[in-house]
Amino acid sequence: MDVVFDSSVEAFLSHAGATLMRDEAANSLIFGLCDDLRRGRYAKHAPVLARVNDSRGRLLTVAFQTPPHNLVVSFCEDSSAWPALATALANAKVTAPGALGPAREVVEFADAWKNETGTQLRMGLASRIHQLSKVLWPAQPGGEMRNATTTDLELVRDWTVRFMQESVPDEVVPIEEIVRTAEQRVAEGKLFLWIDGDSPVCMAQLTGQTPNGIRISGVYTPPDRRRKGFASALVAHLSQRQLDEGRRFCFLYTDAENPVSNRIYQRIGYREVCECRHVLFDG
């Protein structure tokens, strides 16, 4: 096994991009982070851009990190890659609060990381990646979609905190950073609200641009506004806008243990690609 650390996103993608493109939806988080790095996000720390090749130079898997966040690993057909990767990362003094990736692969990597470093493991959220290429229109509630503006910032901050507390309680990223990111999305025109009458009733944002698509995330409806079709309408309209602008796909993550959200998105055209897992490293 040969573990290679690239010094730039361009070098990383020149070697790994074609292989990752075979599963663009499953690797949408990695592609999205590459796009973020190109746009100057996560500039405080150098990223970890690691590739594992076999003896013939064939790419087996990658590990990607924007410190101090989670490591992200990709699909891998050869489980013998994980000990080599764990050893190389440990020797490079890489630290992380956990790892994300396809369910089988991330658990195998986490076991290798535990054997290498002695860290304790804890299973976090199980999620599913979905892909859409055609919107199936749901019944439409009253209201319409619009961009969030600076006048909505207080609401966006509040809903962002509530979304994180409710949907990803194991997230270790400081809430201040998450709120700043949401504020950035507003400034970039990438955060959207569904307006019923004069009141915002649902929120969603665009993030994680890939070569052929983009990810929708942070979908939040306050409890007293749920089960009225607002989230379905907002995600459907936002997805259609992306397709109209020339993207082939939209992607999103759902909680694997939440049948309601999975059903909602499937009804508007999202199809499951793979199941993912978050494993936390408890020191």
Secondary structure as GFF3:
##gff-version 3
##sequence-region A 1 283
A	DSSP	beta_strand	2	5	.	.	.	ID=ss1
A	DSSP	alpha_helix	9	20	.	.	.	ID=ss2
A	DSSP	three_ten_helix	21	23	.	.	.	ID=ss3
A	DSSP	alpha_helix	28	38	.	.	.	ID=ss4
A	DSSP	beta_strand	48	53	.	.	.	ID=ss5
A	DSSP	beta_strand	59	65	.	.	.	ID=ss6
A	DSSP	beta_strand	71	73	.	.	.	ID=ss7
A	DSSP	alpha_helix	81	91	.	.	.	ID=ss8
A	DSSP	beta_strand	98	102	.	.	.	ID=ss9
A	DSSP	alpha_helix	103	117	.	.	.	ID=ss10
A	DSSP	beta_strand	121	132	.	.	.	ID=ss11
A	DSSP	beta_strand	144	147	.	.	.	ID=ss12
A	DSSP	three_ten_helix	150	152	.	.	.	ID=ss13
A	DSSP	alpha_helix	153	167	.	.	.	ID=ss14
A	DSSP	alpha_helix	175	188	.	.	.	ID=ss15
A	DSSP	beta_strand	191	196	.	.	.	ID=ss16
A	DSSP	beta_strand	199	207	.	.	.	ID=ss17
A	DSSP	beta_strand	213	220	.	.	.	ID=ss18
A	DSSP	three_ten_helix	223	225	.	.	.	ID=ss19
A	DSSP	alpha_helix	230	244	.	.	.	ID=ss20
A	DSSP	beta_strand	249	255	.	.	.	ID=ss21
A	DSSP	alpha_helix	259	267	.	.	.	ID=ss22
A	DSSP	beta_strand	271	281	.	.	.	ID=ss23
###
